[in-house]
Amino acid sequence: MHYVAPIIIVGAGHAGGRAALALREAGYAGPLLLIGEELHLPYERPALSKQLLLDSQPADDCHIGSAEQYQSLAVERLTGVRVTSIHPQSRHICLHDGRELDYQQLLLATGGRVCQVSLPGTDLAGVQLLRTLDDAAALRSRLHAGKRLVVVGGGFIGLEVAASARQLGCSVTVLESGDRLAARALPPLISARLLALHRARGVEVRLGCQIKAFRGEGSVSAVELADGELLLCDTVLVGIGIQPNTELAAAAGLIVGNGIRVDARLRTSDTHIYAVGDACEFPCRISGQHQRLETWRNAEEQGRYVARSMLGAVDVYDALPWFWSDQFEYSLQLVGQIKAAANCVARVMPDEGLLLFYLDAAQRLQGACGWGAGNAIARDIKLAELLIRSGKQLPADTLADPASSLKSLLKGVANV
C-alpha cells in the first residue's frame, strides 16, 4: 500500500482545531494530525476572562468539537507534544521526544504567548497570566468577595477581568502606563466611555502609571509603583499583550514580520506550509498592508478558509477585521480599519450608545466602532460591515443622524 504523508496542523487552539474539522467538512479523507502542547481539546478563548471567571459557563462549553468527534473523523490528536523544528526541504518536523514526522502539507497555528513584565517579583505566587483554560481556573480560585486584585495593563483582557472581578465582589485597581485605555485598538471617544464605565462600577483606574516591582514573601502582597507607593493586593493579573509564536517558522527559513507572513491564500513563503490565527500576518483587504489579528473571528474564519485553500481553492481570503469586547453590561465592537481614515463621523444614540464611522477622502466607509448597552450596536456594526464592502460614497449627515436608517444606504447594492 502506497504511503501517504499526513496533513499536519501544529497548534491545537481555536484556529488549528477549526481547520482540522473544516478539512474533513471540505472532503479531505487522507491522514490528518493535530499537534498541541496543551492536554485540552481545542477551545475558544473569549470566555476565559468573563464566563469562566463568573462561573456562568462550564469549561467544556469552550471546546471546539468533542473527543468523540475528532475520533470519528479520524483526526489524530497528539497532546502535550512540542514541535522543535520544521524542515521544509525534506518536508518533516521533529518533536521534543525525538520523533520525526513527514507531512504533505503543514499548517502553522502556533498562536501566541502572554507577554510578561520584566520586574522584580514576577515569580511570586499570585502574579497571574491569562491565556489558557488552566490559567483561567487558577485565576478564578483567587477571585472572591473582599479580595484585592491589581490588573497591570488597560487593554481588553485586563479590563474584562477587572469587570468580572468587580462582579465577584473584589476590589480592583487597573494600572495603565498610557494616557487612555485600550489605546492601540480604540479611538479616544470609546476609550473615554470605557474609563467612565469602569470608574462608575468601582474600578480604580490609574493612567500614566509606572510599576517598580511586585512585593511579597513567597506570595504577592503589594505592587510598588515608581514613586514608591505600595498598593496592597492578593492577586496581580498581568495583561500587557500577546507575543506571536513565530520562532519555529523563522528557524525554518520562512518569512516572518510581525507574524508568520502569508499571502492572500494564507500560504507562507513555502508553498507547502500555511499559517493561521494569532501568529499569522496576512494582507488586509482595505489597506493591502500585512496585519496580525488576535480575535475570535480571525481564528474562526481563517481556520475555515485555510482548509479549502489547502485543498486547492483559489479564492482569496478577504475577511474584514472585526472584534468585540464585553465590559460589565456594555459591549463594544469594531469592524474594518479606522487608523488611516481621512475623517470621522459620530452618531450619538438616544440610549447612550455611540457609533463612529471612519471615511476615506472619497467618503467611502473604511471602518466603524460602536459602544452600547447589551447588543444594541450589533446590528449597526453588521450594516457598517456591508457598507464597507459596498464601496459606496456615503453622506456624512445621514451617518450622523440616529433617526436615519443605515440599511437605507445599502439600497442598490448587490453582492456585498
C-alpha positions in Angstrom: 0.0 0.0 0.0 1.4 3.4 -1.0 2.3 5.6 1.9 0.6 9.0 2.1 2.1 11.6 4.4 -0.5 13.4 6.6 -1.5 17.0 6.6 -0.1 18.1 9.9 -1.5 21.0 12.0 0.9 22.5 14.5 -1.1 24.1 17.3 -4.4 22.8 18.6 -6.0 26.1 19.7 -9.1 27.7 18.1 -7.7 28.2 14.6 -6.0 24.8 14.5 -9.0 22.9 15.8 -11.4 24.6 13.5 -9.1 23.9 10.5 -8.9 20.2 11.3 -12.7 19.9 11.4 -13.1 22.1 8.3 -10.6 19.9 6.3 -12.9 16.9 6.9 -16.0 19.0 6.1 -14.4 20.1 2.8 -13.9 16.4 1.8 -10.3 15.7 2.7 -10.2 12.0 3.6 -6.4 11.5 4.0 -4.4 11.2 7.1 -4.7 14.2 9.4 -2.7 15.0 12.5 -3.3 17.8 15.1 -0.5 18.5 17.4 -0.8 20.6 20.6 1.2 21.4 23.7 -1.9 21.6 25.9 -3.8 18.5 27.0 -7.2 20.1 26.4 -9.3 19.8 23.3 -9.1 22.8 21.0 -11.1 25.7 22.6 -12.3 29.2 22.1 -10.7 31.9 24.4 -13.3 34.7 24.9 -14.9 33.1 27.9 -11.6 32.9 29.8 -11.9 36.5 31.0 -15.6 36.5 31.5 -17.9 33.5 31.8 -15.4 31.1 33.3 -14.4 33.6 35.9 -18.1 34.3 36.7 -18.9 30.5 36.8 -21.7 31.2 34.2 -20.3 28.7 31.7 -18.5 25.4 32.1 -15.1 25.0 30.6 -16.4 22.2 28.4 -18.6 24.6 26.5 -15.5 26.4 25.2 -14.4 23.3 23.3 -14.4 23.1 19.5 -15.6 19.6 18.8 -15.6 16.7 21.2 -13.0 13.9 21.6 -15.6 11.5 20.0 -16.0 13.8 17.0 -12.2 14.0 16.3 -12.0 10.2 16.7 -15.0 9.6 14.4 -13.5 11.9 11.8 -10.1 10.2 12.1 -8.3 13.3 13.2 -5.3 12.0 15.2 -4.5 14.2 18.2 -1.1 14.4 19.8 -1.4 16.3 23.1 1.3 17.5 25.4 3.7 17.5 22.5 6.0 20.3 21.3 7.4 20.6 17.8 11.0 21.6 18.0 11.9 22.1 14.3 10.5 22.2 10.8 12.5 21.0 7.8 10.8 22.3 4.6 13.1 20.8 2.1 12.5 17.2 3.3 9.0 18.1 4.5 9.3 16.7 8.0 9.0 18.0 11.6 10.8 17.0 14.7 9.1 16.6 18.1 10.6 17.2 21.6 10.6 13.4 22.2 12.9 12.7 19.2 10.2 11.6 16.8 10.3 12.8 13.2 7.1 13.1 11.2 6.7 13.6 7.4 4.0 15.9 6.1 2.4 16.5 2.7 1.2 20.0 3.8 1.8 21.8 7.1 -0.4 24.3 8.8 1.1 26.5 11.5 -1.5 27.6 14.1 1.1 28.3 16.8 -0.8 31.1 18.4 0.8 33.4 20.9 2.0 33.7 24.4 1.3 36.3 27.1 3.9 39.0 27.5 5.4 39.1 30.9 6.8 42.3 32.6 10.5 42.4 33.4 10.1 43.4 37.0 11.3 42.0 40.4 8.8 39.7 41.9 7.2 38.3 38.7 7.8 34.8 40.1 5.8 35.4 43.3 2.7 33.2 43.7 -0.4 35.2 42.8 1.2 37.0 39.9 -1.1 35.6 37.2 -1.3 35.5 33.4 -4.4 34.6 31.4 -4.1 32.7 28.2 -5.3 29.1 28.8 -8.1 27.2 30.5 -5.6 26.3 33.2 -4.8 30.0 33.7 -8.5 30.8 34.0 -9.0 28.1 36.6 -6.1 29.3 38.6 -7.2 32.9 38.5 -10.8 32.0 39.4 -9.7 30.3 42.5 -8.2 33.6 43.8 -11.1 35.9 43.0 -13.5 36.0 45.9 -15.5 38.8 47.6 -13.2 41.1 49.6 -10.0 40.1 47.8 -7.8 42.7 46.2 -6.9 42.5 42.5 -4.4 44.7 40.7 -4.5 44.5 36.9 -1.4 45.5 35.0 -2.5 46.8 31.6 -5.6 48.6 30.4 -6.3 46.5 27.4 -9.2 44.3 26.7 -8.2 41.2 28.6 -7.2 43.2 31.7 -10.4 45.2 31.6 -12.7 42.2 31.1 -11.0 40.5 34.1 -11.5 43.7 36.1 -15.2 43.8 35.3 -15.6 40.1 36.2 -13.6 40.6 39.4 -15.8 43.5 40.5 -18.9 41.4 39.8 -17.4 38.8 42.1 -17.0 41.4 44.9 -13.3 42.0 44.6 -11.7 45.4 45.0 -9.9 46.2 41.7 -7.2 48.6 40.6 -6.1 48.9 36.9 -2.7 50.3 36.2 -2.1 51.6 32.7 1.1 53.2 31.5 -0.5 55.1 28.7 -2.8 58.1 28.8 -6.0 56.2 27.9 -7.5 52.7 27.9 -7.0 50.2 25.0 -5.3 53.0 23.1 -3.8 50.6 20.5 -7.2 49.5 19.3 -9.8 52.1 20.2 -10.5 55.7 19.3 -10.3 58.2 22.2 -14.1 58.7 22.4 -14.7 55.0 23.1 -11.7 54.8 25.4 -13.3 57.6 27.4 -16.6 55.7 27.6 -14.7 52.7 28.8 -12.9 54.6 31.5 -16.1 56.3 32.8 -17.9 52.9 33.0 -15.2 51.2 35.0 -14.8 54.0 37.4 -18.6 54.2 37.8 -18.6 50.4 38.7 -16.0 50.9 41.4 -12.8 50.0 39.5 -9.9 52.3 40.4 -8.1 53.1 37.2 -4.7 54.8 37.2 -3.4 56.2 33.9 0.2 57.1 33.2 1.2 54.7 35.9 4.7 53.1 36.1 5.4 50.0 38.2 8.7 49.3 40.0 8.2 45.8 41.4 5.9 43.2 42.9 6.4 42.7 46.6 5.7 39.8 48.9 7.2 36.9 50.8 6.5 33.9 48.6 3.1 35.2 47.5 2.4 38.7 46.1 1.1 41.2 48.7 1.7 44.6 47.1 2.6 46.4 43.9 5.3 49.0 44.3 4.9 52.0 41.9 7.7 54.1 40.5 7.1 56.8 43.1 7.4 54.3 46.0 3.7 53.9 46.7 2.6 50.4 47.7 -0.7 49.1 46.5 -1.7 46.2 48.7 -3.2 43.2 46.9 -3.8 39.5 47.0 -3.5 38.8 43.2 -1.9 40.5 40.2 -3.1 39.9 36.7 -0.5 40.9 34.0 -2.3 41.7 30.8 0.0 43.6 28.6 -0.4 41.8 25.3 0.5 38.7 23.3 3.8 37.8 21.6 3.2 35.7 18.5 4.9 32.3 18.4 6.9 32.7 15.2 10.2 31.1 16.3 9.6 27.7 14.6 8.7 29.4 11.3 11.7 31.8 11.5 14.1 28.9 12.2 12.7 27.0 9.2 13.6 30.0 7.0 10.0 31.2 6.4 9.4 34.9 6.0 8.4 36.5 9.4 7.4 40.1 10.1 5.1 40.9 13.0 3.8 37.4 12.5 4.3 34.5 10.1 3.9 36.2 6.8 1.3 34.7 4.3 -0.2 35.6 1.0 -3.9 36.1 0.2 -4.4 32.3 0.3 -2.7 32.1 3.7 0.4 30.4 2.2 3.7 31.1 3.7 6.9 31.7 1.7 7.0 27.9 1.4 4.2 26.6 -0.9 3.6 23.5 1.3 3.2 25.5 4.6 0.3 27.6 5.6 -0.4 29.7 8.7 -3.5 31.0 10.5 -4.6 32.7 13.7 -2.8 34.9 16.2 0.7 34.0 14.8 -0.3 34.8 11.2 0.4 38.1 9.3 -1.9 38.4 6.3 -2.8 41.1 3.7 -5.5 43.5 4.8 -8.4 43.8 2.3 -8.7 47.5 2.8 -5.1 48.8 3.1 -3.2 46.0 1.3 -0.7 46.0 4.1 0.1 43.0 6.2 -1.7 42.8 9.6 -1.9 40.4 12.5 -5.2 40.0 14.4 -5.8 38.4 17.8 -9.5 37.9 17.6 -12.1 35.2 17.8 -13.4 35.8 14.3 -10.0 35.8 12.8 -9.2 32.4 14.2 -12.6 31.1 13.2 -12.7 32.4 9.7 -9.1 31.6 8.9 -9.4 28.1 10.2 -12.4 27.5 7.9 -10.9 29.2 4.9 -7.4 27.6 5.1 -8.9 24.1 4.8 -10.3 25.0 1.4 -7.1 26.7 0.4 -5.0 23.7 1.3 -7.3 21.6 -0.8 -6.9 23.8 -3.9 -9.4 26.6 -3.7 -8.1 29.7 -5.4 -10.4 32.4 -4.0 -8.5 34.8 -1.7 -9.0 35.4 2.0 -10.6 38.9 2.2 -12.4 39.0 5.6 -12.6 42.3 7.3 -11.1 42.8 10.7 -13.8 42.6 13.4 -13.8 42.2 17.2 -15.9 42.8 20.2 -15.4 43.1 24.0 -18.0 42.8 26.7 -17.5 45.2 29.7 -20.0 44.9 32.5 -23.4 45.2 30.8 -21.9 47.2 27.9 -20.2 46.0 24.7 -18.0 47.5 22.0 -17.4 46.4 18.5 -15.1 47.5 15.8 -15.0 46.5 12.1 -12.7 47.4 9.3 -9.8 49.9 9.6 -10.0 53.2 11.5 -6.4 54.4 11.7 -5.9 55.5 8.1 -9.3 57.2 7.6 -9.5 60.8 6.5 -12.4 61.8 8.7 -14.7 60.5 11.4 -18.5 61.0 11.7 -20.1 60.4 15.1 -23.7 59.2 15.6 -24.8 59.7 19.2 -27.6 57.3 20.1 -30.5 58.2 22.4 -29.7 55.3 24.7 -26.1 56.5 25.5 -24.8 54.4 22.6 -22.2 55.8 20.2 -21.3 54.9 16.7 -18.2 56.3 14.9 -17.9 56.0 11.2 -14.4 56.3 9.5 -14.4 57.5 5.9 -11.7 57.9 3.3 -11.2 61.1 1.3 -13.9 59.9 -1.2 -16.5 59.4 1.6 -16.2 55.6 1.4 -16.6 53.8 4.7 -13.3 52.2 5.9 -14.2 51.2 9.4 -16.7 51.7 12.2 -16.6 51.4 16.0 -19.6 51.2 18.3 -20.4 51.3 22.0 -23.7 50.5 23.7 -25.6 48.6 26.3 -26.0 44.8 25.7 -26.2 44.0 22.0 -27.6 47.4 21.0 -24.9 48.2 18.4 -24.5 44.7 16.9 -26.9 45.3 14.0 -25.5 48.7 13.2 -21.9 47.3 13.1 -23.1 44.5 10.8 -24.7 47.0 8.4 -21.5 49.1 8.6 -19.5 46.0 7.5 -21.8 45.7 4.5 -21.3 49.3 3.7 -17.6 48.9 3.9 -17.8 46.1 1.4 -20.1 48.1 -0.9 -17.5 50.8 -1.6 -20.3 53.4 -1.8 -19.9 57.1 -1.2 -21.9 57.9 1.9 -23.4 61.2 3.1 -22.0 62.3 6.4 -25.2 63.9 7.5 -27.1 60.6 7.2 -24.4 58.7 9.1 -24.5 61.2 11.9 -28.3 61.2 12.3 -29.6 58.5 14.6 -33.0 58.8 13.0 -31.6 57.8 9.6 -31.5 54.1 8.7 -28.2 52.7 7.8 -29.9 49.9 5.9 -31.4 52.5 3.6 -27.8 53.3 2.5 -27.5 49.8 1.1 -30.2 50.2 -1.5 -29.0 49.3 -4.9 -26.0 47.4 -3.5 -25.7 43.9 -4.8 -23.3 41.1 -3.8 -21.9 42.7 -0.6 
